[in-house]
């Protein structure tokens, strides 16, 4: 039993002994007094009691109770209720002790009970955003709302307002634009430990397909905010967690939808960024993600290639009109980021290629080969799916080779992908694969092409 239960039972027992007239309420004392024909100590025998001498003690007790009537019972009940009420109030006012300090002890001993168990983990309660627990139904509803808003904005764009309706047109356009911005979850910052609504939005094919139409109604500053939010949440995108397809495998449909619909607006944005904003985006990417993990996905390599290509254009003075030229400090910062990226991928360049298994590649009969061949003797696009999917891999390596800051970088690239280069160069039946290798070799500036490598013993 707990200490509280012991105290409660003791109070119940004591409450039965509390009375205003102990001589009257004491049964044994009253029987003893009746049997002896006298009152108790301190209690004189009344005339009523003495006149009942001929009655036995049971009849005398009964007569006394009847004379007392109901008023005595009510007084006792009321007294008991008042006493229990005082006990309850006192219990509430008494502070609950959670620790015990003993004399001579160095600290306090925590007291635990059923109502106060020992806390193993201290959890701080905080407000959870409404989008923290987005169900599939809510996300799909958000995408449908985005479609409706985009249709409204496109309708407003197609029908210019009359002279007397310009103010109302601007008000409707601004209101729809704010609603669209709020649906994407970009109106307020989101902590990194919380899921972002934009990642949920782009996790469904319908969200990916509406993305380019959404970006048409965003300003440049809003596009930068959207892009940085996307860079910080790449681990939440389904397309970044899908590995590269191997030889003979069908590309992932979700990846193709993202590359077709979502990547072009981002390429257009990166092509307009100055060097200092590009450095900020690159730093965010390097701090938030593991480069080895990112380089093994098609979308991750495409984003890295965008950054490398844009930086090389700015370094060579190819900035558009209105874009400031990079300063020396901006170029030095980019060099540090490039070296960090290269160092992160060192000894992992060969692993970004999908593993190919010749035994698992589909084998075609002579009849099937003749039916899939073109009249010029070349293969159709469907037969070179794997090689066309490897374009983004070779483009990334070519961008790294062009932006190499030292000769050691080029040596590392050549030594790590040497076997892959020779293997692809010997695939004379696939002109696209040969073109991919030539792209990488030209970026290195070695003055050699895939045909010469294939002719070497």
Secondary structure, DSSP 8 states (H G I E B T S, - for coil): --HHHHHHHHHHHHHTT--S-HHHH-HHHHHHHHHHTS--TT----HHHHTTTTS-HHHHHHHHHHHHHHHHHHHHHHHHHHHHHHHHHHHHHS----EEE-TT-SSEEE---SSS---SS--------TTTT--HHHHHHHHHHHHHHHHHHHHHHHS---GGGHHHHHHHHHHHHHHHHHHTT-SS---TTS--HHHHHTTSHHHHHHHHHHHTT--HHHHHHHHHHHHHTGGG-TGGGS----TT----HHHHHHHHHHHHHHHHHHTT--HHHHHHHHHHHHHHS-HHHHTTSHHHHHHHHHHHHHHHHHHTT---TTS----HHHHHHHHHHHHHHHHHHTT-TGGGS----GGGS----HHHHHHHB-TTS-B-GGGGHHHHHTHHHHHHHHHHHHT-SSHHHHHHHHHHSHHHHHHHHT-TT-HHHHHHHHHHHHHHT-S--HHHHHH--
